[in-house]
Amino acid sequence: MQTKKNMKTLKSLFTSTVAVLAISSAAFAEPAGKGGTELTTKDQFTELKAGDKVTLVCKMHGTQKEMTIKDPKMAMELCEENTKAHCDTCKKDYKVIWTNPSGKTGGPNTTMTIVDENGKPCMMYTKAM
């Protein structure tokens, strides 16, 4: 009888832990106060106009750096392959890469990611609201 009660307690603890992790990672992905759309395609960068605000978000620390787009050229420079994005908190430069969905080559589904030295996504641009 005691074992069955312990199993229920463990199950409840596990379920609660998973729920907390899911909620905290969702909050981490969408920075408070910005809530903008993540910019991952060339079309999204092409649509940016002078005066639009873009936020560079560090996924590791949740820090944000807002910038104002001066012209279409500036917007396109942000997403150029191998461009560096600097995180003031990490004190490092990270690299912009373009990838294709698994098994695909080129085309409209190519997405931009900012990765660390191990190739793991670590930063993102969002369109500030």
C-alpha positions as CSV (number, residue, x, y, z in Angstrom):
1,M,0.0,0.0,0.0
2,Q,2.8,2.4,0.9
3,T,4.6,1.7,-2.5
4,K,1.4,2.6,-4.4
5,K,1.2,5.9,-2.5
6,N,4.9,6.6,-3.2
7,M,4.4,6.0,-6.9
8,K,1.5,8.5,-7.0
9,T,3.6,11.1,-5.3
10,L,6.5,10.5,-7.7
11,K,4.1,10.7,-10.6
12,S,2.6,14.0,-9.3
13,L,6.1,15.4,-8.7
14,F,7.3,14.4,-12.2
15,T,4.2,15.9,-13.9
16,S,4.6,19.2,-11.9
17,T,8.2,19.4,-12.9
18,V,7.5,18.9,-16.6
19,A,4.7,21.5,-16.5
20,V,7.0,24.1,-14.8
21,L,9.7,23.4,-17.3
22,A,7.3,23.8,-20.3
23,I,5.9,27.0,-19.0
24,S,9.3,28.5,-18.2
25,S,10.8,27.6,-21.6
26,A,7.8,29.2,-23.3
27,A,8.2,32.4,-21.3
28,F,12.0,32.3,-22.1
29,A,11.3,32.0,-25.9
30,E,9.0,35.1,-26.0
31,P,10.8,37.9,-24.2
32,A,8.6,39.9,-21.9
33,G,7.5,43.2,-23.3
34,K,8.6,42.5,-26.9
35,G,6.4,39.6,-28.0
36,G,7.3,40.2,-31.6
37,T,7.4,37.6,-34.4
38,E,10.7,35.8,-34.8
39,L,12.4,36.7,-38.0
40,T,13.6,33.6,-39.8
41,T,13.0,34.1,-43.6
42,K,14.4,36.4,-46.3
43,D,10.8,37.6,-47.0
44,Q,10.5,38.8,-43.4
45,F,13.7,40.8,-43.6
46,T,12.8,42.1,-47.0
47,E,9.5,43.5,-45.6
48,L,11.3,45.6,-42.9
49,K,11.1,49.3,-43.6
50,A,13.0,52.3,-42.3
51,G,11.8,53.0,-38.8
52,D,10.9,49.4,-38.0
53,K,12.3,48.2,-34.7
54,V,14.0,44.8,-34.5
55,T,15.1,43.1,-31.2
56,L,18.2,40.8,-31.0
57,V,17.4,38.3,-28.2
58,C,19.9,36.1,-26.4
59,K,18.1,32.8,-25.7
60,M,20.6,31.9,-23.1
61,H,20.2,34.9,-20.8
62,G,17.0,36.5,-22.1
63,T,18.7,39.8,-22.8
64,Q,17.5,42.0,-25.6
65,K,19.0,44.7,-27.7
66,E,16.6,46.8,-29.8
67,M,17.7,48.5,-33.0
68,T,15.9,50.7,-35.5
69,I,16.1,49.8,-39.2
70,K,17.6,52.7,-41.1
71,D,17.0,51.3,-44.6
72,P,16.3,48.1,-46.5
73,K,20.0,47.5,-47.0
74,M,20.5,47.4,-43.2
75,A,17.7,44.9,-42.8
76,M,19.2,42.5,-45.4
77,E,22.7,42.9,-43.8
78,L,21.3,41.5,-40.5
79,C,20.4,38.2,-42.2
80,E,23.4,37.7,-44.5
81,E,25.1,34.3,-44.2
82,N,28.1,34.4,-41.7
83,T,27.2,37.9,-40.4
84,K,28.1,38.2,-36.8
85,A,25.5,39.0,-34.1
86,H,27.1,40.3,-30.8
87,C,25.7,39.5,-27.4
88,D,26.7,42.1,-24.8
89,T,25.9,39.7,-21.9
90,C,27.9,36.7,-23.3
91,K,30.5,39.1,-24.7
92,K,30.7,36.9,-27.8
93,D,29.9,37.1,-31.5
94,Y,27.6,34.5,-32.9
95,K,27.1,33.5,-36.6
96,V,24.1,33.8,-38.8
97,I,23.5,30.7,-40.9
98,W,20.8,29.6,-43.3
99,T,19.5,26.0,-43.2
100,N,17.1,23.8,-45.0
101,P,14.5,21.5,-43.5
102,S,15.8,18.0,-43.2
103,G,16.0,16.3,-46.5
104,K,15.3,19.4,-48.6
105,T,17.7,21.6,-50.6
106,G,17.3,25.4,-51.0
107,G,14.0,26.9,-51.8
108,P,11.3,28.9,-49.9
109,N,11.6,26.9,-46.7
110,T,15.2,28.0,-46.0
111,T,15.4,29.5,-42.5
112,M,17.8,31.8,-40.7
113,T,19.3,30.8,-37.4
114,I,21.9,32.5,-35.2
115,V,24.2,29.8,-33.7
116,D,27.0,29.5,-31.2
117,E,30.4,28.0,-31.8
118,N,28.8,24.5,-31.4
119,G,26.2,25.2,-34.1
120,K,23.3,25.4,-31.6
121,P,20.7,28.1,-31.9
122,C,21.5,30.8,-29.3
123,M,20.0,34.1,-30.5
124,M,17.1,35.4,-32.6
125,Y,15.8,38.5,-34.2
126,T,12.2,39.5,-33.5
127,K,10.2,42.4,-35.0
128,A,9.5,44.6,-32.0
129,M,5.9,45.6,-31.5
